[in-house]
Amino acid sequence: MDSEPLTSTQREAFLGLLDDPSPSVRRALLARFASLGSAVVPFLHDLALGPDPDLARHAAWFIDELKLSDPVAEFRGFIRSLNYELESGSLLLARTVSPHLNIGRCVATLDEIAARTRELIAEPATTREKCRVLNRVLFHEWGFHGNVEHYTDPRNSFLDQVLERRTGIPISLSIIYLLVAERLELELEPVGIPGHFLIGCYSDDQPFFIDPFERGVFRDPDEVFDLLRKNHLAPHISDLAPTPVREVLCRACRNLVNHFATAGDPTRAKLFASFVAEFETTHEKHST
């Protein structure tokens, strides 16, 4: 998670040193900023965009030297780009609370799961048969499972945390399933039904659905409708349609608004509410 924010005393001290021309002072300040990590990012970015041209120039120099980035701004940029890709979007989402997450490790883990699954698939095989093998690898060999006991723990929604802890909620486990399936060139789709999340396959003779929260149980359309009825929801054929990546990520943010609020973290709840608003505003702007 994020580092503690700078104190007012630290901010004042750094402001007094930022334009010091001494190379030794600049090196010492650079080292201090590096040690503070993500805590210094908002301070430097605010100065770089501020009205004082000298401070802006010096702040920009430190940002460049430290190779700092602003994960929140990067995720907002991703939302506005309309270039929605599930893996990069999920990693950018996770970086908003864990700026230093090891992206390479996440990608390597997904690659490893896919490689193990590929190893066990006996060709020729249908998509359903390949998904059975993927179920075995994900849910039995790797032990991924739904976090029933602590469902509202925000960590259940972040790709890096789910990969590390091997537990999550329906949408995050579905994202991992899809990212591995993509590496295996399986034609699967995210399906966000009301109150739950599934994986859909429409390429075989009959469509079928996979429930990663239930360790990969297969469901046909009638069984999905039964699930909705058990949750006192009226099923509609449109519920079985694929969910756009934009809505998958927006839904993950909606979950986090509720889960951070439940965890007593209103600041992060507000942050993710702003991402939801950004998704909705961007979509409205470009769909009219």
C-alpha positions as CSV (number, residue, x, y, z in Angstrom):
1,M,0.0,0.0,0.0
2,D,1.0,3.7,-0.2
3,S,3.7,5.2,2.0
4,E,2.8,7.8,4.7
5,P,2.2,11.2,3.2
6,L,4.8,14.0,3.7
7,T,4.3,16.1,6.8
8,S,4.0,19.9,6.6
9,T,7.5,20.2,8.1
10,Q,9.0,17.9,5.4
11,R,7.2,19.8,2.7
12,E,8.6,23.2,3.9
13,A,12.1,21.8,4.3
14,F,12.1,20.4,0.7
15,L,10.7,23.6,-0.7
16,G,13.6,25.5,0.9
17,L,16.1,23.1,-0.7
18,L,14.5,22.4,-4.1
19,D,16.2,25.3,-6.0
20,D,19.6,25.1,-4.1
21,P,22.3,25.2,-6.8
22,S,24.8,23.1,-4.8
23,P,25.5,19.7,-6.4
24,S,25.9,18.1,-3.0
25,V,22.6,19.4,-1.8
26,R,20.9,18.2,-5.0
27,R,22.4,14.7,-4.6
28,A,21.3,14.5,-1.0
29,L,17.8,15.7,-1.8
30,L,17.6,13.2,-4.7
31,A,18.6,10.4,-2.3
32,R,16.1,11.5,0.3
33,F,13.3,11.6,-2.3
34,A,14.3,8.1,-3.5
35,S,14.0,6.8,0.1
36,L,10.6,8.3,0.5
37,G,9.2,6.5,-2.6
38,S,5.6,7.1,-3.5
39,A,5.1,9.6,-0.6
40,V,7.0,12.3,-2.5
41,V,5.1,11.8,-5.8
42,P,2.1,14.2,-5.2
43,F,4.4,16.8,-3.7
44,L,6.6,16.9,-6.8
45,H,3.8,16.6,-9.3
46,D,1.9,19.5,-7.6
47,L,5.0,21.7,-7.9
48,A,5.7,20.6,-11.5
49,L,2.2,21.7,-12.4
50,G,2.1,24.8,-10.2
51,P,2.4,28.5,-11.0
52,D,6.0,29.1,-9.9
53,P,8.1,28.4,-13.1
54,D,11.4,27.9,-11.2
55,L,9.9,25.4,-8.7
56,A,8.1,23.7,-11.6
57,R,11.4,23.3,-13.5
58,H,13.3,21.9,-10.5
59,A,10.4,19.6,-9.5
60,A,10.3,18.3,-13.1
61,W,14.1,17.6,-13.0
62,F,13.7,15.5,-9.8
63,I,10.7,13.6,-11.3
64,D,12.8,12.8,-14.4
65,E,15.8,11.7,-12.4
66,L,13.8,9.6,-10.0
67,K,11.7,8.1,-12.9
68,L,8.6,8.7,-10.7
69,S,5.2,8.1,-12.0
70,D,1.7,8.9,-10.7
71,P,-0.3,5.6,-10.8
72,V,-3.6,7.3,-10.1
73,A,-3.0,9.7,-13.0
74,E,-1.9,6.8,-15.2
75,F,-5.1,4.9,-14.4
76,R,-7.2,8.0,-15.2
77,G,-5.3,8.3,-18.5
78,F,-6.1,4.7,-19.2
79,I,-9.8,5.3,-18.6
80,R,-9.8,8.3,-20.9
81,S,-7.9,6.5,-23.6
82,L,-10.7,4.2,-24.5
83,N,-8.0,1.6,-25.3
84,Y,-9.3,-1.0,-22.8
85,E,-7.2,-4.1,-22.5
86,L,-7.9,-6.3,-19.5
87,E,-4.4,-7.2,-18.3
88,S,-2.9,-3.7,-18.5
89,G,-6.0,-2.2,-17.0
90,S,-6.0,-4.7,-14.1
91,L,-2.3,-4.0,-13.4
92,L,-2.8,-0.2,-13.6
93,L,-5.8,-0.5,-11.2
94,A,-3.6,-2.5,-8.7
95,R,-0.8,0.1,-9.0
96,T,-3.2,2.8,-7.7
97,V,-2.8,1.3,-4.2
98,S,0.5,-0.5,-4.7
99,P,2.7,1.8,-6.8
100,H,5.8,-0.5,-6.5
101,L,4.1,-3.8,-7.3
102,N,6.2,-6.1,-9.3
103,I,4.5,-6.2,-12.7
104,G,7.1,-8.7,-14.0
105,R,6.3,-11.1,-11.2
106,C,2.5,-10.9,-11.9
107,V,3.1,-11.6,-15.6
108,A,5.5,-14.4,-14.9
109,T,3.0,-16.1,-12.6
110,L,0.3,-15.9,-15.3
111,D,2.7,-17.3,-17.8
112,E,3.7,-20.1,-15.5
113,I,0.0,-21.2,-14.9
114,A,-0.6,-21.1,-18.7
115,A,2.6,-23.1,-19.4
116,R,1.6,-25.8,-16.9
117,T,-1.9,-26.0,-18.4
118,R,-0.6,-26.2,-21.9
119,E,1.7,-29.1,-20.7
120,L,-1.4,-31.1,-19.6
121,I,-3.7,-30.5,-22.6
122,A,-3.9,-33.4,-24.9
123,E,-4.6,-32.2,-28.4
124,P,-7.0,-32.3,-30.2
125,A,-9.3,-31.0,-27.4
126,T,-12.4,-28.9,-27.3
127,T,-12.6,-25.6,-25.4
128,R,-14.6,-27.3,-22.6
129,E,-11.9,-30.0,-22.3
130,K,-9.1,-27.4,-22.1
131,C,-11.1,-25.5,-19.5
132,R,-11.3,-28.6,-17.4
133,V,-7.5,-28.8,-17.5
134,L,-7.2,-25.1,-16.6
135,N,-9.6,-25.7,-13.7
136,R,-7.3,-28.5,-12.4
137,V,-4.3,-26.3,-12.6
138,L,-5.8,-23.1,-11.1
139,F,-8.0,-24.5,-8.4
140,H,-6.3,-27.8,-7.5
141,E,-2.6,-27.4,-8.2
142,W,-2.4,-23.7,-7.4
143,G,-5.2,-23.6,-4.9
144,F,-7.1,-20.5,-6.1
145,H,-10.4,-20.2,-4.3
146,G,-13.2,-17.8,-3.4
147,N,-12.6,-15.8,-0.2
148,V,-15.9,-16.6,1.5
149,E,-14.7,-15.8,5.0
150,H,-13.4,-12.2,4.2
151,Y,-15.3,-11.4,1.0
152,T,-15.1,-7.6,1.5
153,D,-11.4,-7.5,2.0
154,P,-10.2,-5.0,-0.6
155,R,-7.2,-7.1,-1.3
156,N,-9.6,-9.6,-3.0
157,S,-9.9,-7.1,-6.0
158,F,-6.3,-6.4,-6.9
159,L,-4.5,-8.6,-9.4
160,D,-1.2,-8.8,-7.6
161,Q,-2.8,-9.6,-4.3
162,V,-5.0,-12.3,-5.7
163,L,-2.1,-13.9,-7.4
164,E,0.0,-13.8,-4.2
165,R,-2.7,-14.9,-1.8
166,R,-4.6,-17.2,-4.3
167,T,-7.9,-16.0,-3.1
168,G,-10.4,-13.5,-4.4
169,I,-14.0,-12.6,-5.3
170,P,-15.8,-13.7,-8.5
171,I,-14.7,-10.8,-10.7
172,S,-11.0,-11.0,-9.7
173,L,-10.8,-14.8,-10.1
174,S,-12.6,-14.4,-13.4
175,I,-10.0,-11.9,-14.6
176,I,-7.1,-14.3,-13.7
177,Y,-8.9,-17.1,-15.5
178,L,-9.3,-14.9,-18.6
179,L,-5.7,-13.8,-18.6
180,V,-4.5,-17.3,-18.4
181,A,-7.0,-18.4,-21.1
182,E,-5.8,-15.7,-23.4
183,R,-2.3,-17.1,-23.2
184,L,-3.8,-20.5,-24.2
185,E,-5.7,-18.8,-27.1
186,L,-9.0,-19.9,-25.6
187,E,-12.0,-17.9,-26.8
188,L,-13.6,-17.0,-23.5
189,E,-15.5,-13.9,-22.4
190,P,-16.2,-12.1,-19.1
191,V,-19.9,-12.3,-18.1
192,G,-21.1,-10.0,-15.4
193,I,-24.5,-11.3,-14.4
194,P,-26.3,-9.4,-11.6
195,G,-24.7,-10.1,-8.3
196,H,-22.1,-12.5,-9.6
197,F,-19.4,-12.9,-12.3
198,L,-18.7,-15.8,-14.6
199,I,-16.7,-16.8,-17.7
200,G,-18.6,-17.5,-20.9
201,C,-17.7,-19.7,-23.9
202,Y,-19.7,-19.2,-27.1
203,S,-17.3,-21.0,-29.5
204,D,-18.5,-24.6,-28.9
205,D,-21.7,-26.0,-30.2
206,Q,-23.6,-25.0,-27.0
207,P,-22.6,-22.0,-24.9
208,F,-21.4,-22.8,-21.4
209,F,-20.3,-20.8,-18.4
210,I,-17.6,-21.3,-15.8
211,D,-17.8,-20.1,-12.2
212,P,-14.2,-19.4,-10.9
213,F,-15.6,-18.5,-7.4
214,E,-16.9,-22.1,-7.2
215,R,-13.6,-23.6,-8.3
216,G,-14.5,-23.7,-12.0
217,V,-17.9,-25.4,-11.9
218,F,-19.5,-25.5,-15.3
219,R,-23.0,-24.1,-15.8
220,D,-25.3,-24.2,-18.8
221,P,-27.6,-21.2,-19.5
222,D,-30.6,-22.7,-17.6
223,E,-28.3,-23.2,-14.6
224,V,-27.2,-19.6,-14.7
225,F,-30.9,-18.5,-14.8
226,D,-31.5,-20.8,-11.8
227,L,-28.7,-19.1,-10.0
228,L,-30.3,-15.7,-10.6
229,R,-33.7,-16.9,-9.4
230,K,-32.1,-18.3,-6.2
231,N,-30.8,-14.7,-5.6
232,H,-34.4,-13.4,-6.2
233,L,-33.5,-11.8,-9.5
234,A,-35.5,-12.1,-12.7
235,P,-33.3,-13.6,-15.4
236,H,-33.0,-12.0,-18.9
237,I,-31.3,-13.4,-21.9
238,S,-29.1,-10.3,-22.0
239,D,-27.6,-11.4,-18.7
240,L,-25.7,-14.0,-20.6
241,A,-24.0,-11.6,-23.0
242,P,-20.3,-10.8,-22.7
243,T,-19.4,-7.8,-20.6
244,P,-17.1,-5.2,-22.2
245,V,-13.6,-4.8,-20.6
246,R,-14.6,-1.2,-19.7
247,E,-17.5,-2.4,-17.6
248,V,-15.4,-5.2,-16.0
249,L,-12.9,-2.7,-14.7
250,C,-15.6,-0.2,-13.7
251,R,-17.4,-2.9,-11.8
252,A,-14.2,-3.8,-10.0
253,C,-13.9,-0.1,-9.0
254,R,-17.5,-0.1,-7.8
255,N,-16.8,-3.1,-5.6
256,L,-13.8,-1.3,-4.1
257,V,-15.9,1.7,-3.2
258,N,-18.0,-0.6,-1.1
259,H,-15.2,-2.7,0.3
260,F,-13.0,0.3,1.3
261,A,-16.0,1.9,2.9
262,T,-16.6,-1.3,4.9
263,A,-12.9,-1.4,5.8
264,G,-13.2,2.1,7.3
265,D,-11.1,3.7,4.6
266,P,-13.2,6.6,3.2
267,T,-10.2,8.2,1.4
268,R,-9.7,5.2,-0.9
269,A,-13.5,4.6,-1.2
270,K,-13.7,8.2,-2.6
271,L,-10.8,7.5,-4.9
272,F,-12.4,4.5,-6.5
273,A,-15.8,6.3,-6.7
274,S,-13.9,9.0,-8.8
275,F,-12.7,6.2,-11.1
276,V,-16.3,4.9,-11.5
277,A,-17.4,8.5,-12.4
278,E,-14.5,8.8,-14.8
279,F,-15.5,5.6,-16.6
280,E,-19.1,6.6,-16.8
281,T,-18.4,10.2,-18.0
282,T,-15.9,9.0,-20.6
283,H,-18.4,6.4,-21.9
284,E,-21.2,8.9,-22.1
285,K,-19.0,11.4,-23.9
286,H,-18.0,9.0,-26.6
287,S,-21.2,7.1,-27.0
288,T,-23.3,10.1,-28.0
